[in-house]
Amino acid sequence: MDPRLNEPSAKKILKSLNIRPKKSLGQSFLQELSLLKEPLQFLELGPGVNVLEIGAGIGNATLKILDHGARVTALEVDNRFAPILSLIQKSYPNVRFLFQDAKAVSWDDIFQGESYSVFGNIPYYITGPILEKVLLGEKNWKKAVLLLQEEVSERLLAPPGLKSYSSLTIMANFKARLSRGPKVSKSCFFPAPKVDSIFIYMERKQTPDFPVLNESFFLKLVRGAFQERRKTLQNNLLRMFPSLSKETLSSIEETTGLTFSKRSESLSLKDFCLLANTLLGYLNE
């Protein structure tokens, strides 16, 4: 069968393959493929552009990417989709399907040093590990489009001061420029999840907007500052760095203009970068 014949719904394709989506894999397939138009435009696809797709599934999104002429490497952990994906591969020389876990394989190694873009409809249960790879693991991606549950998307995009603002927000914005794509109703998926989703656009920063002296220390600081959200930043800093005193923190406040009597979500990305660089000076004395 031609999987694009009249663009049958994911439900119909799965039925024709006698495949039931697995809850254990968080499988939920986008059916409204017209929603891919803007996200794929963001990736600036064309001949010679490498794309890593996370979760090929039945290949309906893969085909939309291939129609732009891009070279696609699609990862999929469920080999039940091999028959329909092999049909796509016969028709498109610019696609390869790897039945491997996107969390475990090196994306940079797949493209052997070449740059690439990332596209994926990310199941909730692997959202954390995938974001970890995008933001802190892989180095050669240039742009990414991730379809994430609304709650996660709002955390990534939250401004300082909101409850949804978190260490994830800061780390994501340190590594990439983020913007909001279309919202996708849960009714656009099969099977329908319990919540809506939002496309998140990411463009990797070649250099940080606010450089830090030690990135590992910066990340440790950010994570630690949000471990006990109800406490003030001062209390969190004293917990993380026992060698610091309240007097030292007062000196840092005077030097930086920051206020530690507030909670961590009050600090911007720029503030955390400044704090990390200043703290290093005091801790290394």
CORVENNOR-V224147 format. One record per residue. N is the residue number from 0. PSI is psi in whole degrees, 0 to 359 (none if undefined). BURIAL is 1 if it has 9 or more other ideal C-beta (glycine too) atoms within 8 Angstrom, else 0. Layout:
n: <N/N>
psi: <PSI/PSI>
burial: <BURIAL/BURIAL>
//
This chain:
n: <0/1/2/3/4/5/6/7/8/9/10/11/12/13/14/15/16/17/18/19/20/21/22/23/24/25/26/27/28/29/30/31/32/33/34/35/36/37/38/39/40/41/42/43/44/45/46/47/48/49/50/51/52/53/54/55/56/57/58/59/60/61/62/63/64/65/66/67/68/69/70/71/72/73/74/75/76/77/78/79/80/81/82/83/84/85/86/87/88/89/90/91/92/93/94/95/96/97/98/99/100/101/102/103/104/105/106/107/108/109/110/111/112/113/114/115/116/117/118/119/120/121/122/123/124/125/126/127/128/129/130/131/132/133/134/135/136/137/138/139/140/141/142/143/144/145/146/147/148/149/150/151/152/153/154/155/156/157/158/159/160/161/162/163/164/165/166/167/168/169/170/171/172/173/174/175/176/177/178/179/180/181/182/183/184/185/186/187/188/189/190/191/192/193/194/195/196/197/198/199/200/201/202/203/204/205/206/207/208/209/210/211/212/213/214/215/216/217/218/219/220/221/222/223/224/225/226/227/228/229/230/231/232/233/234/235/236/237/238/239/240/241/242/243/244/245/246/247/248/249/250/251/252/253/254/255/256/257/258/259/260/261/262/263/264/265/266/267/268/269/270/271/272/273/274/275/276/277/278/279/280/281/282/283/284>
psi: <147/115/350/3/110/21/63/152/159/322/317/320/315/321/319/333/355/44/130/130/142/123/326/336/3/30/120/116/131/128/330/83/344/338/348/348/306/314/320/331/322/325/349/57/155/176/133/348/128/136/131/120/128/109/82/324/233/358/9/320/326/316/322/322/317/329/344/359/4/159/117/132/115/127/142/133/345/105/0/339/1/316/314/328/328/328/319/318/327/331/343/112/347/25/145/142/127/121/77/160/120/336/333/334/149/117/321/320/324/319/7/50/348/154/160/164/162/136/137/140/103/119/147/321/345/10/313/305/324/316/324/317/317/313/326/348/289/145/340/4/150/315/153/141/117/130/110/157/146/318/316/317/318/326/319/326/356/140/163/146/339/154/329/347/130/181/325/318/312/315/320/316/341/323/334/158/123/145/161/131/195/146/141/118/147/337/350/359/157/128/154/127/180/343/163/168/166/137/131/129/133/136/118/134/127/325/146/149/327/97/148/152/327/107/322/318/318/312/322/317/313/313/313/326/336/5/324/84/330/343/157/162/324/314/322/321/320/327/318/323/84/337/346/153/166/326/320/318/325/321/320/323/316/322/320/337/6/160/120/357/352/174/164/329/356/344/138/174/314/319/316/324/317/315/317/314/321/316/320/320/319/320/335/357/none>
burial: <0/0/1/0/0/0/0/0/0/1/0/0/1/1/0/0/1/0/0/0/1/0/0/0/1/1/1/1/1/1/1/0/1/0/1/1/0/1/1/1/0/1/1/0/1/0/0/0/1/1/1/1/1/1/1/1/1/1/1/1/1/1/1/1/1/1/0/1/1/1/1/1/1/1/1/1/1/1/0/0/1/1/0/1/1/1/1/1/1/0/0/1/0/0/1/0/1/1/0/0/0/1/0/0/1/0/1/1/0/1/1/0/0/0/0/1/1/1/1/1/1/1/1/1/0/1/1/0/0/1/1/1/1/1/1/0/0/1/0/1/1/0/1/1/1/1/1/1/1/1/0/1/1/1/1/1/1/1/0/1/0/0/0/1/1/1/1/1/1/1/1/1/1/1/1/1/0/1/0/1/1/0/0/1/0/1/0/1/1/1/0/0/1/0/0/1/1/1/1/1/1/1/0/1/1/0/0/1/0/1/0/1/0/0/0/0/1/1/1/1/1/1/1/1/1/1/0/0/0/0/1/1/1/1/1/1/1/1/1/1/0/0/0/1/0/0/0/1/1/0/1/1/1/0/0/1/0/1/0/1/0/0/1/1/1/1/1/0/1/0/1/1/1/1/1/1/1/1/1/1/0/1/1/0/0>
//
